[in-house]
Structure formats: structure tokens, C-alpha cells
Amino acid sequence: MKIRKRRIYFRVFSGNRLTIPLLLNIWETNGLDRHFDIHLADAAPGRLSIRPGEDIREGDVFIYSFMTPHLPWVTEEIGYLRSRAALAPILAAGGPHVSAEPDLSVDCGFNVIFRGPGEDNFLRFGRDLLSGNLTARAAMIYDDQTLDNKSDSERKVESWEKYFPISAYLKTVPPLEIARGCFWRCRYCQTGGENPCYRSLDSISVYLEELRRRRLPRVGFISPSAFEFGAEKPGHPNVGRIRAVLERCRQAGFNFIEYGIFPSEVRPDTVRDDVLATLANFVANRRLTFGAQSASDVRLAAIGRGHRVLDIITAVEVANSAGFAANLDFIIALPGETAADRRELLELMKSLKKKYRVYFQLHHFSPLAGSPFARRLPSYLSDAERQIFSDLKKDGLASNWWLAGEKSVKEYFNWLKKKIPVIFKEYH
Ligand code: SF4
């Protein structure tokens, strides 16, 4: 009799497309995936549906990776999955929100939680599923602290050498994460606060070979502070290390190399002539993405950025001189942000636009679990300010991505107020 394999559903949506290939790679590298019936549940947020005749079976597994503002629709889907199953499926969750607030994630209906970096935890999870050690009835938290006596950074580096965001189940290959962690501790960010780890050149070469094998022409990287890749201390780019990465790309035959652009960001205070000259020799992108974040020195200090407005202006000027246009990321509605801060932003954008090749990418503040601002409320825009900022898109000056962020954070707080008022009250 043919034994039916356990079905595993990876819940894919726009917010985790960079993560899912890595999770699959961990199982594929260790030969686990072939023991399971793998499915990609790819749907817009809140739109997961199980087709008639495909009802959930005992032992089915649904894997989620998400961030704090996604909680309303994620819990809605969890409710839907539980309502469709006579026998509850195993519901597993990881990602920055879950790492920081595992108890809340259990309350939301997940019974398997991953804390911290995913590699080793996810491998253990796969092995436990295979050996039948997990059921939908018991809660299980996979935490790196329980693995061995190694430090976080030792473990992180070891896992990096082994895994890549490359999966046989997906045609596309996301950019490669080459740095994890960040020297800085910006208060809205979940990433900072620990010395970064860097992927080795040999590991990068393995990734490049796989891209070539798949005939993919383009290569890009993820580094939270792009010009600090390989740096030994904050604010001191290691141009030799950056050049070595780009040379590997060139040697591997790539002409379309991207660096210093989304999904990476460049801190304005790390922009230096020698780094720009190196990039100009290798990369295809003629734009760089700078994390500017605020146009007010007071606000930059309050959010712990560690640079000033003047650094932003200088970075734009130097980048333009080296042949790069600048995409400037700003966050609006930061906690404590005032109407005067926003006026400063409008003025800065207009004055930069007059002199330089710039474009502005506006994001709305959202409190992220695990960040120092995890329990802070946005400083919402007034109706008049909303109109002014919305018009910037029409005028071709700035993106209006912030509108989606504003909608999602408002939905999050409406949901929280109704579902978990005790946590809502912690926000200020
Ligand atoms: S926002 Fe950027 S620079 Fe600041 S802590 Fe996060 S990753 Fe580092």
C-alpha cells in the first residue's frame, strides 16, 4: 500500500517571498523535502482558500512567516483553517514578530513557533515532523538557545555557509542575504543592536554558480546597511570587501549586478567616494537607495539614527557626482513626529529636487515587535497633511507607498483594540 506523504503548505505572499525559498532550501539541502508533499499556498493576504475536495487532513502543516502589521489577516486565516478541519492541522509560524512575541503568536492559534534565526530551528522542525514527534495538540517553541552551547554569531555564520534562497520548487531566486544584524539601533527597526555577521566569499560563489546554472542574468544582495558589509566597526565601510563581492560576480560572468539598492539600504553617513567609485565600475544600477528617514535633526536623534540631515544632503551630492541618482527613504508618522518635522521634510524634498537627481520613497511608521518602538503609536497625519503628501505622487516627487502602510497600521490597531485590548493599552 502506498503511504501518503504528509502535506506541507508554505503560505506565500508578497511580504515573505524572499524568505520561503530559504526555508525550502534548508529541507532540500538535508534531503527532507522528498519525504513530504510540498505545496506553495500563494495568495494575497487574507485570501487563502482550500479548494473543495482538498479538505485539510490530520497532520497537514501550514507554515507562516510574517510581520506585526500582518497579524489581523493571519489570525483570520488561522481561524479559517481551523474551521475547515475536523482534525486541527499543525500551524507553524516564524519571522520577526513571532520571534519577539511568541506567547501572543500562540494565543493567535499557532502551535509551533520559531524564535530567532530560522536555519537550525527549521531543520529540527522538519526532522521532528518526519519522526512523528509533533502533533497539532501540543505547543512547541523552537528556540536556538536550546540547541547547543554556541554563541548566536557562531551558529549564524555556520548556517549561512550552508543555505541559500534557492529552491527546486520555485523558479525565481531572491537576492542573497550577505549580512545579518546591524551595528546601529534605530528605534523603529528590529534588525539592529547586534554586531553583524557577513557571508563568506566562498558561500557567495556557490550562490552565483546556481544562478548561472539556472541561466538567471541578474544578481543582487540584501545587506541591512549596504556600505557596511564587511565593516569591523560602524561608519567605516570596508571597500575591499565590497569590491571582492562584486569581483566574484564579474568573474562568474554577471553583467547585471545590483548593489546598494532595494532590498538593501545605504546609510547616508557611510557614503564615501572610494565605495562609489568601486560600485560605478561594477554595478548596473544607476540609483542608490539611501535610508534618510527624517528631515529633522531632532527627530533623527529621537529615533536613534546616528546621523544628521546634513549627512543626507552630502550623500546625495556625492552620489550624484559619482553618477548615481538617489532614492531617499523617509518614514512619516514616526512616534513624536510633529507638524513642524513634516514641514521640514516637505521643504527638504523640494530643495533637494531643485539641485539633485533624487526621488523620495515615503513609508508610514508601523510599530514592529522586537524594536524599541514596539509599543509606540504612530503620529498620524492630519487630513490636510494627508492631502499634501498624497499630492506629491501626482507631482512626480515621491511615492505614495505610505498610504498602504497607514491603512495597514490602522487595521492592526482596530484589530488589536477589539481582540487583545490589554496589549492595545500598552501603546502610547
Ligand atoms: S534601520 Fe538600518 S541602520 Fe538602523 S538599525 Fe535597522 S538596519 Fe541598522
Boltz pocket constraint, residues with backbone or C-beta under 6 A from the ligand:
constraints:
  - pocket:
      binder: B
      contacts: [[A, 181], [A, 182], [A, 183], [A, 184], [A, 185], [A, 186], [A, 189], [A, 190], [A, 191], [A, 192], [A, 193], [A, 224], [A, 225], [A, 267], [A, 291]]
      max_distance: 6.0
